[in-house]
Amino acid sequence: MRTSKRAVIAIVLALGALLVASVASASPPSSPPQAGSQPTSASGRTTGGGGMPAGTCAIGVPDCNDTNLSDPGGDPGTGEPQIVEPTPGMDNVRQTSFDTAAIGADDTTLTIVFWSGVEPCYVLDRVDVSYGADVVTVTLFQGSDPNAGDVACIDIALQKQVTVTLSEPLAGRAIVDGAA
């Protein structure tokens, strides 16, 4: 049986593609951080890396291993999170976890970054804050816009950001995600 050069080249290319695919699928998955493995800031607060209180690692944050993170961003035009304001009165409201929470220099301005979907299916309804002696618990709630009618939203993730002014200074307390 005689094999043409073209057939041999096609077989070699197919074997090469299979080899590349098998090597890529054999890479071990990255393991999630273990409980209690969050770094701590100089004040003793749990941080998410780069001094971000009680948040998780974020792309571009110093002292953060962001190797396995992708950055689709919330606003495709800029790569930055989409800035949103709470809009009370949404339907099917549910708690939503956040990724990072950073306190401003004034110790009352809190910037929260979270993943969500497109509006009108995913709209930030409210941000609840409760104050304890050692922690400040922040819970995000989002739902769908009841005025949107019968719509379908594409199923993509958007990074969003909301800024909240605390009614009292953080004063060294840890920030806890109420939805986690």
C-alpha positions in Angstrom: 0.0 0.0 0.0 1.4 3.3 -1.0 0.8 6.6 1.0 1.0 9.9 -0.7 3.0 12.8 0.7 -0.2 14.8 1.3 -1.7 11.9 3.4 1.5 11.7 5.5 1.5 15.4 6.1 -2.2 15.3 7.1 -1.5 12.4 9.5 1.5 14.3 11.1 -0.6 17.4 11.5 -3.5 15.5 13.1 -1.1 13.7 15.5 0.5 17.1 16.4 -2.9 18.6 17.2 -3.8 15.6 19.3 -0.5 15.9 21.2 -1.1 19.6 21.9 -4.6 19.0 23.0 -3.6 16.2 25.4 -0.8 18.3 26.9 -3.2 21.2 27.4 -5.8 19.0 29.1 -3.2 17.3 31.3 -2.3 20.5 33.0 -3.4 20.3 36.7 -6.3 22.7 37.6 -5.5 25.5 39.9 -6.7 24.8 43.4 -8.9 27.4 45.1 -7.4 29.1 48.1 -7.8 27.2 51.4 -9.9 28.6 54.2 -7.8 30.9 56.4 -5.2 31.5 53.6 -6.1 35.1 53.0 -3.3 37.6 53.8 -3.7 40.0 56.7 -3.0 43.7 56.5 -0.8 45.6 59.0 -4.0 46.4 61.0 -4.7 42.7 61.3 -7.7 42.8 58.9 -8.2 40.0 56.5 -7.3 41.2 53.0 -7.6 39.8 49.5 -4.1 40.8 48.5 -2.8 44.3 47.8 -4.3 45.5 51.1 -7.9 45.1 49.9 -9.9 44.2 53.0 -11.7 40.9 53.0 -11.7 40.7 49.2 -10.3 38.2 46.8 -7.3 38.6 44.6 -7.9 41.0 41.7 -6.0 41.6 38.5 -3.2 44.2 38.8 -3.4 44.4 42.6 0.1 44.4 44.1 1.0 41.3 46.3 -1.7 39.3 44.5 -1.1 36.1 42.4 -3.4 37.0 39.5 -1.8 34.4 37.1 -5.0 32.4 36.5 -7.4 35.4 36.4 -8.8 36.8 33.1 -9.8 40.4 32.7 -12.9 40.7 30.5 -13.9 43.8 32.6 -17.4 45.2 33.0 -17.2 47.9 30.4 -15.9 46.2 27.2 -14.8 49.6 25.9 -12.4 50.3 28.7 -11.7 47.0 30.5 -12.8 48.7 33.7 -15.7 47.6 35.9 -19.1 49.1 35.0 -20.1 51.6 37.7 -23.6 51.0 38.9 -25.9 52.6 41.5 -28.6 50.7 43.4 -32.0 50.8 41.9 -34.6 49.6 44.5 -37.7 47.8 43.4 -36.3 45.0 41.4 -38.1 41.6 41.0 -36.7 38.2 42.1 -34.1 39.9 44.4 -31.3 37.7 45.7 -28.0 38.0 47.5 -24.9 38.4 45.3 -21.3 37.8 46.5 -18.6 40.4 45.8 -15.0 39.9 44.9 -13.3 42.9 46.4 -14.1 45.7 48.9 -11.6 48.5 49.4 -12.0 51.3 51.9 -11.0 54.8 50.9 -8.6 57.1 52.8 -11.6 58.8 54.5 -12.4 55.4 56.2 -16.0 55.6 55.1 -16.0 55.3 51.3 -16.3 51.7 50.4 -15.7 50.5 46.8 -17.1 47.1 46.0 -16.4 45.1 42.8 -18.6 42.1 41.9 -19.5 40.0 38.9 -23.0 40.2 37.5 -24.9 39.9 34.2 -26.4 42.3 31.8 -29.4 44.6 32.5 -32.3 44.4 32.7 -31.9 40.8 33.9 -29.2 41.7 36.5 -29.7 45.0 38.3 -28.3 46.0 41.6 -31.3 46.5 43.9 -29.6 47.5 47.2 -26.5 47.3 49.4 -27.2 46.4 53.0 -24.5 47.2 55.7 -24.5 46.0 59.3 -22.0 47.1 61.9 -20.5 44.9 64.5 -17.8 45.4 67.1 -15.2 43.6 65.0 -16.7 43.4 61.5 -18.8 45.3 59.0 -21.0 43.0 57.0 -21.9 44.1 53.4 -24.5 42.3 51.4 -25.3 43.0 47.8 -28.8 42.3 46.4 -29.7 42.2 42.7 -32.7 41.3 40.7 -34.4 41.9 37.4 -36.1 45.1 36.2 -39.9 44.6 36.4 -40.4 47.4 33.9 -38.4 45.6 31.2 -41.2 43.4 30.1 -40.6 40.0 28.5 -36.9 40.2 27.5 -34.1 37.8 27.0 -30.6 38.7 28.2 -27.4 37.3 26.8 -25.6 35.1 29.3 -22.3 36.8 29.9 -20.5 38.0 33.0 -19.8 41.7 33.6 -17.6 43.1 36.3 -19.5 45.9 38.1 -18.5 48.4 40.8 -20.6 50.2 43.4 -19.4 52.8 45.9 -21.1 53.0 49.3 -20.6 55.6 52.0 -20.6 53.9 55.4 -22.6 55.6 58.2 -19.6 55.2 60.5 -15.9 54.8 60.0 -14.5 51.3 59.3 -12.0 51.8 62.2 -9.9 48.7 61.6 -12.9 46.3 61.4 -12.9 43.5 58.8 -15.3 43.7 55.9 -17.4 40.5 55.5 -19.4 39.5 52.5 -22.9 38.8 53.8 -23.7 36.6 50.7 -20.7 34.4 51.1 
